[in-house]
């Protein structure tokens, strides 16, 4: 019974973090050009003076630091922009259709739903990208007057808007990303080093969504750490929900691998984690890496030296214990040095 209650609690907590949405974007139709001819009390047969139609509304993606998830777009399957208004007399241009803005957190990637092509990546506050262009307004008849056609009786209709399906994916932006199998101690470390309060329990996949925390460093400096949900072998093939987990690692500047000291084979676990990153995206191997051996408060100096003999040689290693506070200050210093190299 208690396990069921706990599982439901996790599901409720994670339901607020949405990192994938698929939406239909329909931009506004352009306004029609006017076929008007100038008339007033002194002019009974004036020339053409029809104005152009207004542009249809765009659908625009805009980055903001006020959002951290795509939850607000989860149930908004159709986004429709306003049409432009028709042109008027005296060459007056119709009003442009109102643009529709979709505010998204930094780290959002927009893709074409049919081809999978990446259209843009929103990484800065205020950055904008037009997801669907509004139709152009039609030209009024005043544009078609010529020496051989003094009174054109036609104008252009407005251009239709477009209707396209777009995929929005959120990739967490952080300086340091925690990489490890479930129950490697990632959430515990985040809670110790930052003010974040992730779910912590002795169950695999306690963390179902990324958690972010700000680590305060010396001289009022800081950096951001992301607790990425645990990876399992085969994650690059989508095993579990591996693709969703691995996607968030792409935006981290530094990767902190975490393996507990009571692991059966630390070197083998590290190789498995490294291979999952390589198979998902080989460019992830270009990122700086640090290996933290967790739960190491149970080791004395002699045992630590013995364990070091069997560790991977191509990565800087540090022994820590989040519960006992062992090596935490040294880990902060190492991470800060790596980030600023």
C-alpha positions in Angstrom: 0.0 0.0 0.0 2.8 2.4 1.0 4.6 1.7 -2.3 1.5 2.5 -4.3 1.1 5.8 -2.5 4.7 6.6 -3.1 4.5 5.8 -6.8 1.4 8.1 -7.1 3.2 10.9 -5.4 6.1 10.6 -7.8 3.8 10.6 -10.8 2.0 13.8 -9.5 5.3 15.5 -8.9 6.7 14.7 -12.4 3.5 15.6 -14.2 4.3 19.3 -14.0 7.5 18.9 -16.0 6.7 18.6 -19.7 9.6 18.5 -22.1 7.9 17.5 -25.3 4.8 18.9 -27.1 3.4 18.6 -30.7 1.3 21.5 -31.9 -0.4 22.5 -35.1 0.5 26.1 -36.1 -1.9 27.9 -38.4 -0.7 31.4 -39.4 -3.1 34.2 -40.4 -4.3 34.7 -44.0 -3.2 38.0 -45.7 -5.8 40.7 -46.2 -7.1 41.3 -49.7 -6.0 44.3 -51.7 -8.7 46.9 -52.5 -10.2 47.6 -55.9 -11.3 51.1 -54.9 -11.4 54.2 -57.2 -11.0 57.7 -55.9 -14.3 59.5 -55.5 -15.3 62.8 -53.9 -17.7 65.6 -54.5 -15.3 67.2 -57.0 -14.2 63.9 -58.6 -16.6 61.6 -60.2 -14.2 59.3 -62.0 -10.9 59.3 -60.2 -8.1 56.9 -60.6 -7.4 53.7 -58.7 -6.5 54.2 -55.1 -7.1 50.8 -53.5 -4.6 50.0 -50.7 -2.8 46.8 -49.9 -4.1 44.1 -47.6 -2.4 43.6 -44.2 0.0 40.7 -43.5 -1.5 37.7 -41.7 -0.3 37.1 -38.2 2.9 35.0 -37.6 3.2 32.3 -35.0 6.4 33.2 -33.1 8.5 31.3 -30.6 10.0 33.5 -27.9 12.5 32.5 -25.2 11.9 33.5 -21.6 13.5 32.9 -18.3 10.0 32.9 -16.7 9.2 29.4 -18.0 11.1 26.2 -17.1 8.8 23.6 -18.7 6.4 23.2 -21.7 3.5 22.4 -19.4 1.6 25.5 -20.5 1.6 24.2 -24.1 0.7 20.6 -23.3 -3.1 21.0 -24.0 -2.8 23.7 -26.6 -2.8 21.5 -29.7 -3.8 24.2 -32.2 -2.3 27.7 -32.3 -4.1 30.0 -34.7 -2.9 33.6 -35.6 -5.3 36.4 -36.7 -5.8 37.2 -40.4 -4.7 40.6 -41.9 -7.4 43.1 -42.8 -8.2 44.2 -46.3 -6.8 47.4 -47.8 -9.0 50.5 -48.0 -9.5 53.7 -50.0 -6.8 56.4 -50.4 -4.2 53.7 -50.6 -4.6 52.8 -47.0 -3.0 49.5 -46.0 -5.0 47.0 -44.0 -4.0 46.3 -40.5 -1.6 43.4 -40.0 -3.0 40.3 -38.3 -2.0 40.0 -34.6 1.0 37.7 -34.1 0.6 34.7 -31.8 3.6 34.3 -29.4 4.5 31.0 -27.8 6.8 31.6 -24.8 9.2 28.8 -24.1 12.0 28.1 -21.7 15.6 28.4 -22.7 16.9 25.2 -24.2 13.8 24.6 -26.4 14.3 23.0 -29.8 11.7 23.4 -32.6 11.5 20.7 -35.2 9.4 20.0 -38.3 7.0 17.1 -37.3 7.1 15.5 -40.7 10.9 15.6 -41.5 12.4 15.9 -38.0 14.5 18.8 -39.3 15.7 21.2 -36.5 14.3 24.6 -37.2 15.7 26.6 -34.3 17.2 26.4 -30.8 16.1 29.0 -28.3 19.0 29.6 -25.9 18.6 33.3 -25.0 16.0 35.4 -23.2 14.0 37.3 -25.7 15.2 35.3 -28.7 12.5 35.0 -31.4 11.8 32.6 -34.2 8.9 32.5 -36.7 7.4 29.0 -36.5 4.8 29.8 -39.1 4.8 32.9 -41.4 1.6 34.8 -42.0 0.3 35.1 -45.5 1.3 38.3 -47.4 -1.4 40.9 -48.0 -2.7 41.3 -51.5 -1.8 44.4 -53.6 -4.5 47.0 -54.2 -5.5 48.1 -57.7 -3.4 51.2 -57.4 -0.3 49.0 -57.9 -1.4 47.9 -61.3 -2.0 51.3 -62.9 0.1 51.7 -66.1 0.2 53.7 -69.3 -1.9 51.1 -71.1 -4.2 50.3 -68.2 -5.4 53.5 -66.4 -8.2 51.9 -64.5 -7.3 48.4 -63.4 -10.5 46.6 -62.2 -8.7 44.0 -60.1 -6.6 43.6 -57.0 -4.7 40.7 -55.4 -6.4 38.4 -52.9 -4.5 37.9 -49.7 -2.0 35.0 -49.5 -3.2 32.0 -47.4 -1.5 31.3 -44.2 0.3 28.0 -43.6 -0.8 25.1 -41.4 2.2 23.0 -40.2 2.8 20.6 -37.3 5.8 21.5 -35.1 7.5 19.6 -32.3 9.0 21.4 -29.3 11.5 19.6 -27.2 13.1 21.0 -24.1 16.8 20.2 -23.3 17.8 21.4 -19.9 20.5 24.1 -19.9 23.1 23.6 -17.1 26.8 23.9 -16.4 27.1 20.5 -14.9 24.9 17.4 -15.7 24.9 14.4 -13.3 25.2 11.1 -15.2 24.7 7.7 -13.6 22.6 4.6 -13.1 19.4 4.8 -11.0 20.2 5.2 -7.3 23.8 6.4 -7.9 23.2 9.2 -5.4 22.7 12.0 -7.9 19.6 13.5 -6.2 21.2 13.3 -2.8 24.3 15.2 -4.1 22.1 17.9 -5.7 20.2 18.4 -2.4 23.4 18.7 -0.5 25.2 21.1 -2.9 22.1 23.3 -3.7 18.8 24.4 -2.3 16.9 22.0 -4.6 14.6 19.5 -3.0 14.4 16.5 -5.4 12.6 13.3 -4.5 15.0 11.0 -2.7 14.3 7.3 -1.9 15.8 3.9 -2.1 14.0 3.0 -5.3 15.2 2.9 -8.9 13.9 5.8 -11.0 13.0 8.0 -8.1 13.9 10.9 -10.4 11.6 10.9 -13.4 12.4 14.5 -14.6 15.5 16.7 -14.5 16.0 18.8 -11.4 18.0 22.0 -11.4 19.9 23.6 -8.6 22.2 26.6 -8.2 25.5 25.9 -6.5 26.9 29.0 -4.6 30.6 29.3 -5.0 33.2 31.6 -3.6 33.0 35.4 -4.1 29.3 35.3 -4.8 29.8 33.2 -7.9 27.6 30.3 -8.9 26.9 27.6 -11.4 23.9 25.4 -12.3 23.8 21.7 -11.8 21.2 19.3 -13.3 20.2 16.0 -11.9 19.4 13.9 -15.0 17.1 10.8 -14.4 19.1 7.6 -14.2 20.3 5.9 -17.4 20.0 2.2 -17.9 21.9 0.0 -20.4 20.1 0.2 -23.8 18.9 3.8 -23.1 20.2 5.0 -26.5 17.7 2.6 -28.2 14.9 4.1 -26.2 14.9 1.5 -23.5 12.9 2.7 -20.6 12.5 6.3 -21.6 16.1 6.7 -22.5 15.8 9.2 -25.3 14.0 11.6 -23.1 16.7 11.2 -20.4 19.7 11.5 -22.8 18.4 14.5 -24.6 18.9 16.7 -21.5 22.6 15.8 -21.3 23.3 17.4 -24.7 23.1 21.0 -23.2 25.4 20.4 -20.2 28.9 21.9 -20.4 30.4 19.4 -18.0 29.4 15.8 -17.2 29.8 14.5 -13.7 29.6 10.7 -13.8 28.5 9.2 -10.4 29.2 5.6 -9.5 28.8 4.2 -5.9 31.7 2.5 -4.2 29.7 -0.6 -3.6 29.2 -1.2 -7.4 30.3 -4.6 -8.6 32.7 -3.1 -11.2 33.2 0.7 -11.3 35.2 0.6 -14.5 32.6 -1.5 -16.3 29.7 0.8 -15.2 31.6 3.8 -16.4 32.2 2.1 -19.8 28.5 1.3 -20.1 27.5 4.9 -19.3 30.0 6.2 -21.7 28.8 3.9 -24.5 25.2 4.9 -24.0 26.2 8.6 -24.5 28.3 7.6 -27.6 25.5 5.6 -29.2 23.0 8.4 -28.6 25.2 11.2 -29.8 28.9 10.8 -30.3 29.5 14.5 -29.8 28.7 14.0 -26.1 32.1 12.4 -25.7 33.8 15.7 -26.6 32.4 17.2 -23.3 34.7 17.5 -20.2 34.0 14.7 -17.7 34.6 14.1 -14.0 34.1 10.8 -12.2 32.8 10.9 -8.6 32.9 7.7 -6.5 30.0 8.1 -4.1 29.3 6.6 -0.6 33.1 6.6 -0.1 32.8 7.5 3.7 33.1 3.8 4.4 36.6 3.7 3.0 39.9 4.6 4.7 42.9 6.1 2.8 44.4 2.7 2.3 41.3 1.3 0.7 40.9 4.4 -1.5 44.4 3.9 -2.9 43.6 0.3 -3.6 40.4 1.2 -5.4 42.2 3.8 -7.5 44.2 1.0 -9.2 41.1 -0.3 -11.0 39.6 3.0 -12.0 39.4 4.4 -15.6 42.6 6.3 -16.4 41.2 8.8 -18.9 39.1 10.8 -16.4 39.8 12.8 -13.3 38.3 11.0 -10.2 37.2 12.2 -6.8 35.9 10.3 -3.8 32.8 11.8 -2.1 30.1 11.1 0.4 27.0 13.4 0.2 25.7 12.2 3.5 28.9 12.6 5.4 30.0 15.7 3.5 33.2 14.1 2.5 34.9 15.7 -0.6 32.0 18.1 -1.3 34.2 21.3 -1.1 36.9 19.7 -3.2 34.2 18.6 -5.8 32.9 22.2 -6.0 36.5 23.4 -6.6 37.1 20.8 -9.3 33.8 21.5 -11.1 34.4 25.3 -11.0 37.9 24.8 -12.5 36.6 22.5 -15.3 33.8 24.9 -16.2 36.1 27.9 -16.5 38.9 26.2 -18.3 
